[in-house]
């Protein structure tokens, strides 16, 4: 049986974003980066970044 591929930068699929990750996401957004580019930079899936950005929006989308 082949050895499994090594995991990415996170140690668990359930790893959560830290305050440092959130700061990096905010910085990426200010630089005009999209969720995919930010995700690559911080080692998380773009869907995680997108959900984090969406969770910080007000009900009117701002």
PQR file with spaces between the fields and no chain letter, atoms N, CA, C, O and H, PARSE charges and radii, in Angstrom:
ATOM       1  N    UNK     1       0.854   -1.179    0.000 -0.4000 1.5000
ATOM       2  CA   UNK     1       0.000    0.000    0.000 -0.0000 2.0000
ATOM       3  C    UNK     1       0.900    1.243    0.000  0.5500 1.7000
ATOM       4  O    UNK     1       1.836    1.314    0.797 -0.5500 1.4000
ATOM       5  N    UNK     2       0.638    2.223   -0.876 -0.4000 1.5000
ATOM       6  CA   UNK     2       1.482    3.418   -0.924 -0.0000 2.0000
ATOM       7  C    UNK     2       1.294    4.296    0.307  0.5500 1.7000
ATOM       8  O    UNK     2       0.239    4.307    0.941 -0.5500 1.4000
ATOM       9  H    UNK     2      -0.122    2.165   -1.523  0.4000 1.0000
ATOM      10  N    UNK     3       2.349    5.024    0.615 -0.4000 1.5000
ATOM      11  CA   UNK     3       2.299    5.968    1.728 -0.0000 2.0000
ATOM      12  C    UNK     3       1.366    7.116    1.374  0.5500 1.7000
ATOM      13  O    UNK     3       1.353    7.563    0.227 -0.5500 1.4000
ATOM      14  H    UNK     3       3.206    5.016    0.099  0.4000 1.0000
ATOM      15  N    UNK     4       0.582    7.605    2.337 -0.4000 1.5000
ATOM      16  CA   UNK     4      -0.279    8.764    2.058 -0.0000 2.0000
ATOM      17  C    UNK     4       0.561   10.012    1.826  0.5500 1.7000
ATOM      18  O    UNK     4       1.663   10.153    2.357 -0.5500 1.4000
ATOM      19  H    UNK     4       0.593    7.243    3.269  0.4000 1.0000
ATOM      20  N    UNK     5       0.017   10.900    1.030 -0.4000 1.5000
ATOM      21  CA   UNK     5       0.692   12.171    0.767 -0.0000 2.0000
ATOM      22  C    UNK     5       0.767   12.986    2.062  0.5500 1.7000
ATOM      23  O    UNK     5      -0.160   12.946    2.871 -0.5500 1.4000
ATOM      24  H    UNK     5      -0.878   10.785    0.599  0.4000 1.0000
ATOM      25  N    UNK     6       1.857   13.719    2.262 -0.4000 1.5000
ATOM      26  CA   UNK     6       1.925   14.555    3.467 -0.0000 2.0000
ATOM      27  C    UNK     6       0.867   15.646    3.422  0.5500 1.7000
ATOM      28  O    UNK     6       0.497   16.141    2.357 -0.5500 1.4000
ATOM      29  H    UNK     6       2.611   13.751    1.605  0.4000 1.0000
ATOM      30  N    UNK     7       0.400   15.998    4.587 -0.4000 1.5000
ATOM      31  CA   UNK     7      -0.621   17.043    4.687 -0.0000 2.0000
ATOM      32  C    UNK     7      -0.021   18.388    4.343  0.5500 1.7000
ATOM      33  O    UNK     7       1.198   18.560    4.338 -0.5500 1.4000
ATOM      34  H    UNK     7       0.701   15.596    5.452  0.4000 1.0000
ATOM      35  N    UNK     8      -0.899   19.343    4.054 -0.4000 1.5000
ATOM      36  CA   UNK     8      -0.461   20.707    3.771 -0.0000 2.0000
ATOM      37  C    UNK     8       0.043   21.373    5.034  0.5500 1.7000
ATOM      38  O    UNK     8       0.468   20.691    5.966 -0.5500 1.4000
ATOM      39  H    UNK     8      -1.889   19.203    4.058  0.4000 1.0000
ATOM      40  N    UNK     9       0.004   22.672    5.077 -0.4000 1.5000
ATOM      41  CA   UNK     9       0.560   23.391    6.219 -0.0000 2.0000
ATOM      42  C    UNK     9      -0.212   23.203    7.521  0.5500 1.7000
ATOM      43  O    UNK     9       0.330   23.445    8.600 -0.5500 1.4000
ATOM      44  H    UNK     9      -0.341   23.226    4.320  0.4000 1.0000
ATOM      45  N    UNK    10      -1.469   22.775    7.435 -0.4000 1.5000
ATOM      46  CA   UNK    10      -2.249   22.559    8.655 -0.0000 2.0000
ATOM      47  C    UNK    10      -2.036   21.139    9.137  0.5500 1.7000
ATOM      48  O    UNK    10      -1.704   20.256    8.346 -0.5500 1.4000
ATOM      49  H    UNK    10      -1.909   22.579    6.559  0.4000 1.0000
ATOM      50  N    UNK    11      -2.220   20.914   10.411 -0.4000 1.5000
ATOM      51  CA   UNK    11      -2.024   19.583   10.969 -0.0000 2.0000
ATOM      52  C    UNK    11      -3.311   18.798   11.042  0.5500 1.7000
ATOM      53  O    UNK    11      -3.276   17.581   11.220 -0.5500 1.4000
ATOM      54  H    UNK    11      -2.490   21.632   11.053  0.4000 1.0000
ATOM      55  N    UNK    12      -4.439   19.453   10.910 -0.4000 1.5000
ATOM      56  CA   UNK    12      -5.726   18.786   11.007 -0.0000 2.0000
ATOM      57  C    UNK    12      -6.710   19.439   10.056  0.5500 1.7000
ATOM      58  O    UNK    12      -6.690   20.658    9.888 -0.5500 1.4000
ATOM      59  H    UNK    12      -4.468   20.442   10.766  0.4000 1.0000
ATOM      60  N    UNK    13      -7.583   18.639    9.423 -0.4000 1.5000
ATOM      61  CA   UNK    13      -8.578   19.272    8.562 -0.0000 2.0000
ATOM      62  C    UNK    13      -9.530   20.170    9.340  0.5500 1.7000
ATOM      63  O    UNK    13     -10.230   20.991    8.747 -0.5500 1.4000
ATOM      64  H    UNK    13      -7.600   17.649    9.560  0.4000 1.0000
ATOM      65  N    UNK    14      -9.563   20.027   10.633 -0.4000 1.5000
ATOM      66  CA   UNK    14     -10.432   20.850   11.458 -0.0000 2.0000
ATOM      67  C    UNK    14      -9.706   22.058   12.051  0.5500 1.7000
ATOM      68  O    UNK    14     -10.241   22.728   12.935 -0.5500 1.4000
ATOM      69  H    UNK    14      -8.994   19.360   11.115  0.4000 1.0000
ATOM      70  N    UNK    15      -8.490   22.342   11.572 -0.4000 1.5000
ATOM      71  CA   UNK    15      -7.775   23.516   12.063 -0.0000 2.0000
ATOM      72  C    UNK    15      -8.615   24.751   11.841  0.5500 1.7000
ATOM      73  O    UNK    15      -9.328   24.865   10.844 -0.5500 1.4000
ATOM      74  H    UNK    15      -8.055   21.798   10.854  0.4000 1.0000
ATOM      75  N    UNK    16      -8.526   25.652   12.757 -0.4000 1.5000
ATOM      76  CA   UNK    16      -9.319   26.874   12.673 -0.0000 2.0000
ATOM      77  C    UNK    16      -8.430   28.071   12.408  0.5500 1.7000
ATOM      78  O    UNK    16      -7.231   28.065   12.687 -0.5500 1.4000
ATOM      79  H    UNK    16      -7.947   25.560   13.567  0.4000 1.0000
ATOM      80  N    UNK    17      -9.051   29.080   11.870 -0.4000 1.5000
ATOM      81  CA   UNK    17      -8.338   30.326   11.633 -0.0000 2.0000
ATOM      82  C    UNK    17      -8.014   30.994   12.960  0.5500 1.7000
ATOM      83  O    UNK    17      -8.845   31.052   13.866 -0.5500 1.4000
ATOM      84  H    UNK    17     -10.025   29.085   11.644  0.4000 1.0000
ATOM      85  N    UNK    18      -6.810   31.488   13.051 -0.4000 1.5000
ATOM      86  CA   UNK    18      -6.397   32.225   14.243 -0.0000 2.0000
ATOM      87  C    UNK    18      -6.552   33.716   13.964  0.5500 1.7000
ATOM      88  O    UNK    18      -6.861   34.118   12.842 -0.5500 1.4000
ATOM      89  H    UNK    18      -6.135   31.441   12.315  0.4000 1.0000
ATOM      90  N    UNK    19      -6.340   34.521   14.979 -0.4000 1.5000
ATOM      91  CA   UNK    19      -6.368   35.962   14.789 -0.0000 2.0000
ATOM      92  C    UNK    19      -5.324   36.370   13.747  0.5500 1.7000
ATOM      93  O    UNK    19      -5.578   37.250   12.925 -0.5500 1.4000
ATOM      94  H    UNK    19      -6.089   34.195   15.890  0.4000 1.0000
ATOM      95  N    UNK    20      -4.168   35.739   13.780 -0.4000 1.5000
ATOM      96  CA   UNK    20      -3.117   36.059   12.806 -0.0000 2.0000
ATOM      97  C    UNK    20      -3.590   35.777   11.382  0.5500 1.7000
ATOM      98  O    UNK    20      -3.319   36.559   10.471 -0.5500 1.4000
ATOM      99  H    UNK    20      -3.962   35.024   14.448  0.4000 1.0000
ATOM     100  N    UNK    21      -4.305   34.651   11.186 -0.4000 1.5000
ATOM     101  CA   UNK    21      -4.854   34.346    9.862 -0.0000 2.0000
ATOM     102  C    UNK    21      -5.851   35.419    9.438  0.5500 1.7000
ATOM     103  O    UNK    21      -5.851   35.861    8.289 -0.5500 1.4000
ATOM     104  H    UNK    21      -4.525   34.016   11.926  0.4000 1.0000
ATOM     105  N    UNK    22      -6.691   35.829   10.366 -0.4000 1.5000
ATOM     106  CA   UNK    22      -7.705   36.849   10.041 -0.0000 2.0000
ATOM     107  C    UNK    22      -7.056   38.179    9.665  0.5500 1.7000
ATOM     108  O    UNK    22      -7.542   38.886    8.782 -0.5500 1.4000
ATOM     109  H    UNK    22      -6.691   35.470   11.299  0.4000 1.0000
ATOM     110  N    UNK    23      -5.965   38.512   10.332 -0.4000 1.5000
ATOM     111  CA   UNK    23      -5.231   39.739    9.997 -0.0000 2.0000
ATOM     112  C    UNK    23      -4.659   39.619    8.585  0.5500 1.7000
ATOM     113  O    UNK    23      -4.703   40.577    7.813 -0.5500 1.4000
ATOM     114  H    UNK    23      -5.570   37.938   11.049  0.4000 1.0000
ATOM     115  N    UNK    24      -4.123   38.450    8.248 -0.4000 1.5000
ATOM     116  CA   UNK    24      -3.581   38.239    6.904 -0.0000 2.0000
ATOM     117  C    UNK    24      -4.675   38.283    5.838  0.5500 1.7000
ATOM     118  O    UNK    24      -4.451   38.783    4.736 -0.5500 1.4000
ATOM     119  H    UNK    24      -4.087   37.672    8.875  0.4000 1.0000
ATOM     120  N    UNK    25      -5.847   37.765    6.165 -0.4000 1.5000
ATOM     121  CA   UNK    25      -6.973   37.837    5.226 -0.0000 2.0000
ATOM     122  C    UNK    25      -7.339   39.295    4.987  0.5500 1.7000
ATOM     123  O    UNK    25      -7.518   39.711    3.842 -0.5500 1.4000
ATOM     124  H    UNK    25      -6.029   37.360    7.060  0.4000 1.0000
ATOM     125  N    UNK    26      -7.450   40.062    6.045 -0.4000 1.5000
ATOM     126  CA   UNK    26      -7.792   41.481    5.912 -0.0000 2.0000
ATOM     127  C    UNK    26      -6.745   42.217    5.079  0.5500 1.7000
ATOM     128  O    UNK    26      -7.086   43.054    4.243 -0.5500 1.4000
ATOM     129  H    UNK    26      -7.305   39.724    6.975  0.4000 1.0000
ATOM     130  N    UNK    27      -5.476   41.904    5.307 -0.4000 1.5000
ATOM     131  CA   UNK    27      -4.406   42.546    4.543 -0.0000 2.0000
ATOM     132  C    UNK    27      -4.505   42.169    3.070  0.5500 1.7000
ATOM     133  O    UNK    27      -4.309   43.014    2.197 -0.5500 1.4000
ATOM     134  H    UNK    27      -5.199   41.224    5.986  0.4000 1.0000
ATOM     135  N    UNK    28      -4.805   40.913    2.795 -0.4000 1.5000
ATOM     136  CA   UNK    28      -4.966   40.471    1.411 -0.0000 2.0000
ATOM     137  C    UNK    28      -6.124   41.172    0.729  0.5500 1.7000
ATOM     138  O    UNK    28      -6.023   41.553   -0.437 -0.5500 1.4000
ATOM     139  H    UNK    28      -4.964   40.227    3.504  0.4000 1.0000
ATOM     140  N    UNK    29      -7.219   41.345    1.446 -0.4000 1.5000
ATOM     141  CA   UNK    29      -8.374   42.051    0.882 -0.0000 2.0000
ATOM     142  C    UNK    29      -8.020   43.504    0.575  0.5500 1.7000
ATOM     143  O    UNK    29      -8.416   44.037   -0.461 -0.5500 1.4000
ATOM     144  H    UNK    29      -7.301   41.035    2.394  0.4000 1.0000
ATOM     145  N    UNK    30      -7.278   44.143    1.474 -0.4000 1.5000
ATOM     146  CA   UNK    30      -6.861   45.530    1.226 -0.0000 2.0000
ATOM     147  C    UNK    30      -5.956   45.633   -0.003  0.5500 1.7000
ATOM     148  O    UNK    30      -5.956   46.646   -0.701 -0.5500 1.4000
ATOM     149  H    UNK    30      -6.956   43.710    2.317  0.4000 1.0000
ATOM     150  N    UNK    31      -5.183   44.570   -0.257 -0.4000 1.5000
ATOM     151  CA   UNK    31      -4.307   44.543   -1.434 -0.0000 2.0000
ATOM     152  C    UNK    31      -5.068   44.170   -2.698  0.5500 1.7000
ATOM     153  O    UNK    31      -4.496   44.155   -3.788 -0.5500 1.4000
ATOM     154  H    UNK    31      -5.183   43.747    0.310  0.4000 1.0000
ATOM     155  N    UNK    32      -6.355   43.868   -2.559 -0.4000 1.5000
ATOM     156  CA   UNK    32      -7.168   43.539   -3.719 -0.0000 2.0000
ATOM     157  C    UNK    32      -7.099   42.085   -4.141  0.5500 1.7000
ATOM     158  O    UNK    32      -7.499   41.752   -5.257 -0.5500 1.4000
ATOM     159  H    UNK    32      -6.820   43.879   -1.673  0.4000 1.0000
ATOM     160  N    UNK    33      -6.603   41.212   -3.280 -0.4000 1.5000
ATOM     161  CA   UNK    33      -6.510   39.792   -3.607 -0.0000 2.0000
ATOM     162  C    UNK    33      -7.869   39.115   -3.440  0.5500 1.7000
ATOM     163  O    UNK    33      -8.702   39.554   -2.646 -0.5500 1.4000
ATOM     164  H    UNK    33      -6.279   41.483   -2.374  0.4000 1.0000
ATOM     165  N    UNK    34      -8.075   38.067   -4.179 -0.4000 1.5000
ATOM     166  CA   UNK    34      -9.279   37.262   -4.053 -0.0000 2.0000
ATOM     167  C    UNK    34      -9.074   36.148   -3.044  0.5500 1.7000
ATOM     168  O    UNK    34      -7.977   35.958   -2.519 -0.5500 1.4000
ATOM     169  H    UNK    34      -7.399   37.711   -4.824  0.4000 1.0000
ATOM     170  N    UNK    35     -10.144   35.417   -2.782 -0.4000 1.5000
ATOM     171  CA   UNK    35     -10.113   34.353   -1.782 -0.0000 2.0000
ATOM     172  C    UNK    35      -9.105   33.254   -2.137  0.5500 1.7000
ATOM     173  O    UNK    35      -8.437   32.718   -1.253 -0.5500 1.4000
ATOM     174  H    UNK    35     -11.035   35.572   -3.208  0.4000 1.0000
ATOM     175  N    UNK    36      -8.995   32.923   -3.412 -0.4000 1.5000
ATOM     176  CA   UNK    36      -8.042   31.873   -3.810 -0.0000 2.0000
ATOM     177  C    UNK    36      -6.600   32.282   -3.534  0.5500 1.7000
ATOM     178  O    UNK    36      -5.819   31.490   -3.006 -0.5500 1.4000
ATOM     179  H    UNK    36      -9.538   33.358   -4.130  0.4000 1.0000
ATOM     180  N    UNK    37      -6.246   33.508   -3.885 -0.4000 1.5000
ATOM     181  CA   UNK    37      -4.877   33.984   -3.661 -0.0000 2.0000
ATOM     182  C    UNK    37      -4.576   34.073   -2.170  0.5500 1.7000
ATOM     183  O    UNK    37      -3.493   33.693   -1.726 -0.5500 1.4000
ATOM     184  H    UNK    37      -6.880   34.151   -4.313  0.4000 1.0000
ATOM     185  N    UNK    38      -5.529   34.573   -1.408 -0.4000 1.5000
ATOM     186  CA   UNK    38      -5.328   34.677    0.047 -0.0000 2.0000
ATOM     187  C    UNK    38      -5.196   33.279    0.644  0.5500 1.7000
ATOM     188  O    UNK    38      -4.320   33.034    1.474 -0.5500 1.4000
ATOM     189  H    UNK    38      -6.409   34.882   -1.769  0.4000 1.0000
ATOM     190  N    UNK    39      -6.059   32.371    0.223 -0.4000 1.5000
ATOM     191  CA   UNK    39      -5.993   30.997    0.712 -0.0000 2.0000
ATOM     192  C    UNK    39      -4.635   30.360    0.459  0.5500 1.7000
ATOM     193  O    UNK    39      -4.086   29.682    1.328 -0.5500 1.4000
ATOM     194  H    UNK    39      -6.770   32.569   -0.451  0.4000 1.0000
ATOM     195  N    UNK    40      -4.095   30.583   -0.740 -0.4000 1.5000
ATOM     196  CA   UNK    40      -2.763   30.041   -1.044 -0.0000 2.0000
ATOM     197  C    UNK    40      -1.717   30.642   -0.108  0.5500 1.7000
ATOM     198  O    UNK    40      -0.818   29.937    0.350 -0.5500 1.4000
ATOM     199  H    UNK    40      -4.541   31.134   -1.445  0.4000 1.0000
ATOM     200  N    UNK    41      -1.828   31.921    0.176 -0.4000 1.5000
ATOM     201  CA   UNK    41      -0.841   32.586    1.037 -0.0000 2.0000
ATOM     202  C    UNK    41      -0.876   32.074    2.476  0.5500 1.7000
ATOM     203  O    UNK    41       0.169   31.924    3.110 -0.5500 1.4000
ATOM     204  H    UNK    41      -2.558   32.493   -0.196  0.4000 1.0000
ATOM     205  N    UNK    42      -2.068   31.809    2.984 -0.4000 1.5000
ATOM     206  CA   UNK    42      -2.165   31.426    4.401 -0.0000 2.0000
ATOM     207  C    UNK    42      -2.308   29.920    4.614  0.5500 1.7000
ATOM     208  O    UNK    42      -2.304   29.454    5.753 -0.5500 1.4000
ATOM     209  H    UNK    42      -2.916   31.931    2.468  0.4000 1.0000
ATOM     210  N    UNK    43      -2.434   29.158    3.528 -0.4000 1.5000
ATOM     211  CA   UNK    43      -2.487   27.701    3.658 -0.0000 2.0000
ATOM     212  C    UNK    43      -3.853   27.140    3.997  0.5500 1.7000
ATOM     213  O    UNK    43      -3.958   26.066    4.590 -0.5500 1.4000
ATOM     214  H    UNK    43      -2.437   29.536    2.602  0.4000 1.0000
ATOM     215  N    UNK    44      -4.914   27.868    3.620 -0.4000 1.5000
ATOM     216  CA   UNK    44      -6.273   27.393    3.829 -0.0000 2.0000
ATOM     217  C    UNK    44      -6.997   27.370    2.492  0.5500 1.7000
ATOM     218  O    UNK    44      -6.588   28.049    1.551 -0.5500 1.4000
ATOM     219  H    UNK    44      -4.830   28.741    3.138  0.4000 1.0000
ATOM     220  N    UNK    45      -8.051   26.605    2.406 -0.4000 1.5000
ATOM     221  CA   UNK    45      -8.858   26.545    1.191 -0.0000 2.0000
ATOM     222  C    UNK    45      -9.540   27.884    0.952  0.5500 1.7000
ATOM     223  O    UNK    45      -9.869   28.607    1.892 -0.5500 1.4000
ATOM     224  H    UNK    45      -8.383   26.053    3.171  0.4000 1.0000
ATOM     225  N    UNK    46      -9.744   28.201   -0.317 -0.4000 1.5000
ATOM     226  CA   UNK    46     -10.412   29.461   -0.651 -0.0000 2.0000
ATOM     227  C    UNK    46     -11.820   29.522   -0.076  0.5500 1.7000
ATOM     228  O    UNK    46     -12.327   30.607    0.211 -0.5500 1.4000
ATOM     229  H    UNK    46      -9.477   27.614   -1.081  0.4000 1.0000
ATOM     230  N    UNK    47     -12.452   28.372    0.095 -0.4000 1.5000
ATOM     231  CA   UNK    47     -13.800   28.368    0.665 -0.0000 2.0000
ATOM     232  C    UNK    47     -13.769   28.806    2.130  0.5500 1.7000
ATOM     233  O    UNK    47     -14.691   29.474    2.599 -0.5500 1.4000
ATOM     234  H    UNK    47     -12.041   27.491   -0.138  0.4000 1.0000
ATOM     235  N    UNK    48     -12.720   28.436    2.846 -0.4000 1.5000
ATOM     236  CA   UNK    48     -12.572   28.871    4.233 -0.0000 2.0000
ATOM     237  C    UNK    48     -12.416   30.385    4.288  0.5500 1.7000
ATOM     238  O    UNK    48     -13.020   31.051    5.129 -0.5500 1.4000
ATOM     239  H    UNK    48     -11.971   27.894    2.465  0.4000 1.0000
ATOM     240  N    UNK    49     -11.601   30.920    3.387 -0.4000 1.5000
ATOM     241  CA   UNK    49     -11.393   32.362    3.332 -0.0000 2.0000
ATOM     242  C    UNK    49     -12.708   33.053    2.985  0.5500 1.7000
ATOM     243  O    UNK    49     -13.074   34.041    3.622 -0.5500 1.4000
ATOM     244  H    UNK    49     -11.110   30.379    2.704  0.4000 1.0000
ATOM     245  N    UNK    50     -13.415   32.547    1.990 -0.4000 1.5000
ATOM     246  CA   UNK    50     -14.692   33.144    1.577 -0.0000 2.0000
ATOM     247  C    UNK    50     -15.698   33.157    2.717  0.5500 1.7000
ATOM     248  O    UNK    50     -16.386   34.155    2.933 -0.5500 1.4000
ATOM     249  H    UNK    50     -13.117   31.744    1.472  0.4000 1.0000
ATOM     250  N    UNK    51     -15.783   32.048    3.449 -0.4000 1.5000
ATOM     251  CA   UNK    51     -16.716   31.993    4.583 -0.0000 2.0000
ATOM     252  C    UNK    51     -16.334   32.991    5.657  0.5500 1.7000
ATOM     253  O    UNK    51     -17.198   33.638    6.248 -0.5500 1.4000
ATOM     254  H    UNK    51     -15.225   31.237    3.273  0.4000 1.0000
ATOM     255  N    UNK    52     -15.033   33.118    5.910 -0.4000 1.5000
ATOM     256  CA   UNK    52     -14.571   34.075    6.929 -0.0000 2.0000
ATOM     257  C    UNK    52     -14.907   35.500    6.525  0.5500 1.7000
ATOM     258  O    UNK    52     -15.348   36.293    7.357 -0.5500 1.4000
ATOM     259  H    UNK    52     -14.331   32.592    5.429  0.4000 1.0000
ATOM     260  N    UNK    53     -14.704   35.834    5.256 -0.4000 1.5000
ATOM     261  CA   UNK    53     -15.013   37.170    4.769 -0.0000 2.0000
ATOM     262  C    UNK    53     -16.524   37.422    4.870  0.5500 1.7000
ATOM     263  O    UNK    53     -16.954   38.486    5.315 -0.5500 1.4000
ATOM     264  H    UNK    53     -14.346   35.190    4.579  0.4000 1.0000
ATOM     265  N    UNK    54     -17.319   36.436    4.454 -0.4000 1.5000
ATOM     266  CA   UNK    54     -18.771   36.590    4.501 -0.0000 2.0000
ATOM     267  C    UNK    54     -19.277   36.735    5.934  0.5500 1.7000
ATOM     268  O    UNK    54     -20.241   37.460    6.183 -0.5500 1.4000
ATOM     269  H    UNK    54     -16.970   35.571    4.093  0.4000 1.0000
ATOM     270  N    UNK    55     -18.633   36.051    6.873 -0.4000 1.5000
ATOM     271  CA   UNK    55     -19.102   36.119    8.264 -0.0000 2.0000
ATOM     272  C    UNK    55     -18.862   37.494    8.878  0.5500 1.7000
ATOM     273  O    UNK    55     -19.498   37.856    9.868 -0.5500 1.4000
ATOM     274  H    UNK    55     -17.850   35.463    6.671  0.4000 1.0000
ATOM     275  N    UNK    56     -17.949   38.257    8.293 -0.4000 1.5000
ATOM     276  CA   UNK    56     -17.643   39.577    8.821 -0.0000 2.0000
ATOM     277  C    UNK    56     -18.469   40.687    8.196  0.5500 1.7000
ATOM     278  O    UNK    56     -18.277   41.858    8.525 -0.5500 1.4000
ATOM     279  H    UNK    56     -17.432   37.963    7.489  0.4000 1.0000
ATOM     280  N    UNK    57     -19.379   40.342    7.303 -0.4000 1.5000
ATOM     281  CA   UNK    57     -20.203   41.350    6.626 -0.0000 2.0000
ATOM     282  C    UNK    57     -21.446   41.653    7.449  0.5500 1.7000
ATOM     283  O    UNK    57     -21.957   40.812    8.189 -0.5500 1.4000
ATOM     284  H    UNK    57     -19.535   39.391    7.036  0.4000 1.0000
ATOM     285  N    UNK    58     -21.909   42.882    7.293 -0.4000 1.5000
ATOM     286  CA   UNK    58     -23.162   43.266    7.927 -0.0000 2.0000
ATOM     287  C    UNK    58     -24.331   42.752    7.070  0.5500 1.7000
ATOM     288  O    UNK    58     -24.115   42.352    5.926 -0.5500 1.4000
ATOM     289  H    UNK    58     -21.494   43.565    6.692  0.4000 1.0000
ATOM     290  N    UNK    59     -25.534   42.755    7.589 -0.4000 1.5000
ATOM     291  CA   UNK    59     -26.679   42.228    6.830 -0.0000 2.0000
ATOM     292  C    UNK    59     -26.892   42.912    5.471  0.5500 1.7000
ATOM     293  O    UNK    59     -27.457   42.309    4.559 -0.5500 1.4000
ATOM     294  H    UNK    59     -25.710   43.080    8.519  0.4000 1.0000
ATOM     295  N    UNK    60     -26.442   44.174    5.331 -0.4000 1.5000
ATOM     296  CA   UNK    60     -26.611   44.843    4.051 -0.0000 2.0000
ATOM     297  C    UNK    60     -25.461   44.532    3.073  0.5500 1.7000
ATOM     298  O    UNK    60     -25.430   45.077    1.970 -0.5500 1.4000
ATOM     299  H    UNK    60     -25.983   44.665    6.072  0.4000 1.0000
ATOM     300  N    UNK    61     -24.534   43.674    3.463 -0.4000 1.5000
ATOM     301  CA   UNK    61     -23.446   43.253    2.588 -0.0000 2.0000
ATOM     302  C    UNK    61     -22.190   44.091    2.694  0.5500 1.7000
ATOM     303  O    UNK    61     -21.206   43.817    2.009 -0.5500 1.4000
ATOM     304  H    UNK    61     -24.560   43.231    4.360  0.4000 1.0000
ATOM     305  N    UNK    62     -22.205   45.102    3.537 -0.4000 1.5000
ATOM     306  CA   UNK    62     -21.019   45.976    3.669 -0.0000 2.0000
ATOM     307  C    UNK    62     -19.909   45.290    4.458  0.5500 1.7000
ATOM     308  O    UNK    62     -18.846   45.875    4.664 -0.5500 1.4000
ATOM     309  H    UNK    62     -23.005   45.325    4.094  0.4000 1.0000
